[in-house]
Amino acid sequence: MSERSQVQVGERDYYLGKAILLASVAALGGFLFGFDTAVINGAVTAMQGDFEMGSVLTGFVVSSALLGCMAGAYAAGRLAERIGRIRVMMLASALFTISAIGSGFAFGPVDMIVWRVVGGIGVGAASVIAPAYIAEIAPASIRGRLGSLQQLAIVSGIFIALLSDYFLAGVAGGSAEALWGSTAWRWMFWAEIIPAVAYGVLATTIPESPRYLVALGRVDEAREVLGRVMMRGIADRITEIQRTVRREAKASLTDLMKSGGGLLPIVWIGIGLSVFQQFVGINVIFYYSSTLWQAVGFTEEDALTQTVITSVTNIAVTILAIALIDKIGRRVLLSIGSAGMFLTLGTMAWIFANAPVVDGSPQLGDTTGLIALIAANGFVVFFGMSWGPGVWVLLGEMFNNRIRATALGVAAAAQWLANFVISTSFPAMADLGLGFAYGFYTLCALLSFFFVLKFVPETNGRELEDMD
């Protein structure tokens, strides 16, 4: 049967509304992921002044959450196998809440780093558990679209974080100004408490992963969960899950190794996807964009406005990716994204490298400033419709059942390590020159194109139980 025929049959075999509901609740972890990592954007300049931090320490405070993300991602896969996917979601919710409260009350860089790391552990756990859960409850024919909800939630979280930053700074007259008995930048962190608590509450309303239930011998419950999203073929799906569960012991790092030593090739591909997703510099846009645009001559208000516009653009193109990913496949989508990112990043690198430097910062004229903004948003367009959702979809589905949770944890940990490297190094790279920094990201975008062509498998339309 052709892939097209399989998709047509699949469209008659599932309850779309119920599948979207379960995937959406799981993807709320992605919303908190995006909110937590981006909320510092509007606070960083005021916080740097209040805590009297230099550029290196500021960079570490911003990116310290990523150390927690790496630990959370590494631990979440194995923890999910022990206590279940839902309990990991609830644990992540608690960590988000604690981090939001502590960050708002921080009195210096040291305890701010501690609270950022706590939140980062929650982000790392959510980054693993959401795509794994969605992949395990989704019918194969719409798995890409449902998996893309994770990225849609991430970019929505980024947008709401930046919008709340913009609102709070606007009400106070600046992020460093007094607001409601405290300071505006502190309220930016406290705003996360509401979605953090909501995530934990809503996680209690969705069922456990059918694959986890089968592993515990609770086959009737697994059958009932699958019955919520599938009209038929449930018995065959249960049989396949049982077959893969029986042949596996509890997954460990040794299961990711080849018999002759070294990681399995598919694990290296997952790590490569994670690293390239970060090395193109996407999070520089979301962590430092307001600071970046102020450095090249924009006012704080205009810089925050541009940041909000960029995040809206990211949401729009993620919706485009959801429409395309199951139609044209993962590899084509990633290839288009790599090519577009290479062109737009290259444009930004050229503009920053050739702009006149005043007091250590490149100064953009009206024309070059407009071109830089268009290129920056173009970069977000190509990333958001390809590498943003595409990598999370692939990581959720490319590993077989025997190693999925553990391999996804390792790949996600690599992603957060790469994110940490890029985020921490940006202030120092910017001191060398924004042209240099964006030139590096341009090179990584070019390399990502050839990486996809050479190594990345196509997983479109394949059942999870059929993955090699």
Sequence and secondary structure as in RCSB ss.txt:
>XXXX:A:sequence
MSERSQVQVGERDYYLGKAILLASVAALGGFLFGFDTAVINGAVTAMQGDFEMGSVLTGFVVSSALLGCMAGAYA
AGRLAERIGRIRVMMLASALFTISAIGSGFAFGPVDMIVWRVVGGIGVGAASVIAPAYIAEIAPASIRGRLGSLQ
QLAIVSGIFIALLSDYFLAGVAGGSAEALWGSTAWRWMFWAEIIPAVAYGVLATTIPESPRYLVALGRVDEAREV
LGRVMMRGIADRITEIQRTVRREAKASLTDLMKSGGGLLPIVWIGIGLSVFQQFVGINVIFYYSSTLWQAVGFTE
EDALTQTVITSVTNIAVTILAIALIDKIGRRVLLSIGSAGMFLTLGTMAWIFANAPVVDGSPQLGDTTGLIALIA
ANGFVVFFGMSWGPGVWVLLGEMFNNRIRATALGVAAAAQWLANFVISTSFPAMADLGLGFAYGFYTLCALLSFF
FVLKFVPETNGRELEDMD
>XXXX:A:secstr
  HHHHHHHHTTSB HHHHHHHHHHHHHHHHHHHHHHHTHHHHHHHHHHHHT  HHHHHHHHHTHHHHHHHHHHH
HHHHHHHH HHHHHHHHHHHHHHHHHHHHT  SHHHHHHHHHHHHHHHHHHHHHHHHHHHHHS GGGHHHHHHHH
HHHHHHHHHHHHHHHHHHHHHHTSTTSEETTEEHHHHHHHTTHHHHHHHHHHHTTS   HHHHHHTT HHHHHHH
HHHHBSS HHHHHHHHHHHHHT  S  GGGGB TTSSB HHHHHHHHHHHHHHHT HHHHHHHHHHHHHHTT  H
HHHHHHHHHHHHHHHHHHHHHHHHHHHH HHHHHHHHHHHHHHHHHHHHHHHHHS EETTEE   HHHHHHHHHH
HHHHHHHHHTTHHHHHHHHHHHSS TTTHHHHHHHHHHHHHHHHHHHHHHHHHHHHH HHHHHHHHHHHHHHHHH
HHHHH    TT  GGG  
